[in-house]
């Protein structure tokens, strides 16, 4: 199931059921698990692991060096791609750097559409969708079930929480709360991703509490920190709100994306 024009360097580990198309290049150090499908003209280099049943479309580049303008990065970084992922044409993903843990990761069942880019040291959760030509700067952290609309750019070190939604053509320079919906350039918080929550089967009662907590968090009265503490105490038994509060309280190099000024 390996095309005769494909180049497989000695030291690459190829499991059973893997298919590799014409003119693809798999370097030493690559580990490909069962039933992975790699189409034509794919380049996978360095310490890259692809888990079972992932599909890689033509002209994808995985494991290339981080994109730095002035600094030379030593080789040895790693990229791990989960199982059941779909990487469409021209997707690019860079390995991690020594200073930041040496690892870039993509979770299970992710869908990276045409031209999406994942920068060095990013950590992408499970069931994430990056639409056409989305670009993640280095060190971004995306939770589970995040959707990023087409042509959006995410600034380095930005965090995007579970089940958040980023509208197309957005420039995201601040952290996006779990379940939040943001869009614009620069992106601002526009509410909750209620459609996504309903589609994924969250209880109506929990969603209603989340909506009320959201209004409290982003009200005009008091300071933001005071409102966060109040919501954390009032809704300590609601998992959705607990996750959102924990996300806000966690240390970050970026501020939280806030609603647009009225």
Protein Blocks (a to p, Z undefined) as FASTA:
>chain_A
ZZfkbccdehiacdehiacdehiacdehiacdehiacdehiacehjddddehiacdehia
ehiacddfkbccdehiacdddehiacdehiacddddfknoopacddehiacdehiacdeh
iacdehiacdehiacdehiacdehiacdehiacdehiacdehiacdehiacfbdcdehia
cedjddddebdcfklmmmnopafklmmmmmmmmmmmmmmehcfklmmmmmmmmmmmbmkl
mmmmmmmmpccfbdcdddddZZ
